[in-house]
Amino acid sequence: MSAPSQEPRWVSRLVVDAIHVDLLRTHGGLSGLRDEGSLESALARPQQRYAYEPEVDLASLAASYGFGIARNHPYADGNKRVAFVAMAVFLGLNGLDLRAAESEVVTTIVALAAGELTEEDLAGWVRTHLVPRADST
């Protein structure tokens, strides 16, 4: 996968907070933000990589969202779920779908949160599960 030809569409704080609320409504858990700085850091991570790593690809940028949210643990609960959905939303905004079996997603994101996967490991996993979005032009 090559670097994007134009600046990617980023996932906003508002969208990530809405993802968190929606996932808690659907799956349960504690609401609330644990650490504002941790969330801001996680959301800035892919944009910083894009600014300073000219050859970074969309899979790596998606992994930056996932890594930042899962490892920074900004919310009281639901961080792993939010990490995965934020990656998928970012990729969708940029014309790609992330397709993997639910069991594989769970195993991967749990390993990431536990420190068993690096950000680059996650980027490699993302690359193997990307397909062009059907409605992308």
Phi, psi and omega in degrees: 000134182262169178297148179296145181281341176223165182301133180295161171275125185267158176270123184280163176300318179301317180294316181295319176297321178294321175302314181300311180300314181298317180294322178293321177298321184282317189246353181084171179131174180281136178270164174115153178267127180277321186208106180304314181298323179295322179290314179300319178297315180298321182284334178279337186307308181295324180292323176295317178299316180298320182290327188248354178234090187302333183263008183295139181259172182297326178297318178293321178293319176298317179298327177296320174298309182299313180298312183300315182288314182294320184274327179284335177053056185287333182263160178295329181202159174085012185298318181294318179296315179297320180302312181294313183294323177298320177298313182296319179295315178303312180296318178300318177298337184248023170084016181231152172246145176257115184239118178204154177295144181306319181297323179289322177299312181301311180301316182293312184289324176296317178297321178298310182297330180278356180085013181272347176237141173274171176298320179290326174300315179297318178300319177297318178298315179301314182304322183283352183240017180267140171222149177299140180291134184300324183267008181280140178244000000 
